[in-house]
Amino acid sequence: MAGIAVALALAAAGCGSSSSVSDSKIVSALGLQQSGSGYRMDGDPFCTVSQLLNDPAEVASAGNNSGNVLAGPKGRVGIEVKTPFAPSCARKAKDALRRLEHQSQS
């Protein structure tokens, strides 16, 4: 996980202009539902998101503080998850974050 954090930090540092992705776009892309402890994917308690990460700085900071960060391939948008986090949700989240990151570049 430390390697992921370093890669995310490097990706964030390499970004010239950091554009922020809104909470509503992240919520919509991942199909999140508000819960008492953050958000849940598909209402599943084993798919709980504790924080939405809207820009490269937030992704890098969360990655340095926790090993529970999923982000787009360039580290421009991400989520911090609570463990245990189901592998099926991790795959779904990574795909959605990749697409969202690609859309936000356009």
N, C-alpha and C positions, 0 to 999 in steps of 0.2 A: 504494500500500500504506500510505502514511503516513495517509491519510484513514481507512482501516479501523482502524488502531491508535488514532486519536483517537476514532472512534466507539465502539470497544470500551471505551476508558477512560471515556468519558462514560456509557456504559451501565452499567459497573461502579460508577461513582460514584453513580449514581442508584438503586442497589439498596439498600433499607432493610436487610433481613436477608439475609445471604449464606449460602445453604445449599449444602453441598458435595455433589457427585455422586460416588459411589464409583468407583474404578478398574474394578471388575468390571462396573458398569452401562455404562460407556463402552466397555469391551472387547466386551461382549455386543452393544450397540447397533450398533457399527461392524463387527462380525465380525472382530475383530483376533486375530492369532496372534502369540505371543511369538517374537521372533527375537533374534539376538545384538546387533543394533543398535537394539533397541526393540521395535516391533510392526509387523506387515505386514497390510494389508488383503488378504484372499483369497490370501495367500502371495506377492503380487506385490512384487518388489524395487523397483519404481517407485511403490510405494504405502506407503512407510515412515513410520511415526509415531514421532517421537523422544521425545515427552512427552505425557502425559495432563494436561489442565488441568481441575481439579475444581470450581473456583469462580470468581466474577468477578475476584477479586484476582489469581489465577494467570493468567487469560486476559489481563487488562490488562497485567500484568508481562511476559508472554511477547510480547505484541503490541508493547510498547515496545522490546524487545530484539531482535526478529526480525520479518521480514515474512512468515514462514512459518506463520502461525497461521490455523486454520479454527475458527470458533466458531458457536454458535447465534445467532439473530438478536438476542437480548438480551445476549449475552456472558456467560452464566452457566456455560457448559461449553464446552470446546473441546479441540483437539489442536494440537501443534506438529509440522510435517511436515518431512521432509528432501527437498530438491530433487535431481533432478527428481521431481515428484509428478504422476502421470498425471491429466489432466482428468476422466476417468471416475471415478476414485477421489475427486477433490475434490467432484464432484457428489453421489456416494453419501454421502460423509462429511457434507457440509452438510445433506443431507436427514435423515440419522440424528441429527445433533446438534440439529436443529430439533425433531424428534420427542422426543428425550430431554429437551431443555430444557422442552418443553411438559408432559411427564409429570412432571418433577421439581417443577413449579409446583403440581400437584394435591395 
